[in-house]
Amino acid sequence: MNVTRDPEKFFNLGHLTPETKGLKFPSNFWIVKGEGQSDTSELNAFDNALLSCGIAGLNLIQYSSVIPFSSSFISDPITIPFGSQTGVILAKESGGKGVKISSGIAVGKSSEYYVVFENHKRSSVHEVEEELLIQVKEAVGMRGGSLEEIFIESVESDVTMEYGYNIVAIVFDPRLYK
């Protein structure tokens, strides 16, 4: 089984066609990551991390860990109007001065679906990624599937200000639904 960091090659299940009568599926999604720090507050550090991801001006709606198989990965994030409601799958971690923080998302691909897991902790990105691999393997196995490949995106930060935050997110285009 391969582990990849190339989302354009990984997300290619577009050939599947689900029954969609009366259901809405996001058409497009992309992946962002960033970090923020502040001497003012943890909330300011979080806002700075959202700013570095390009999603600070949005009303984020937390989705469970599912990428609809009818959705397509796009490599260039689009501009979403300020205040829009936008679905995200979010991994985030916070910490104080002198702490190492890490966040990550792993997506397991079978021939029929994707499973997504988020992990975050006050440790190295290596530990986060190791746990993500275990989580994805178990999830696909519990569904009786065969794991073809795993995609991982992660971020590690050394907090140098009073408050730090980092984020990895899958962002769904709120305008285009199938």
Protein Blocks (a to p, Z undefined) as FASTA:
>chain_A
ZZdfbfklmmockmpccdfehiacdfbdcddddddddfkbmmlmmmmmmmmnopmmpccd
dddddddfkbccdfbdcdddehiacddddddddddehiacdddddddddfkbccdddddd
dddfklmmmmmmmmmmmmmmmnopacfbdcddddddddfbfbdcddddddddfkbcZZ
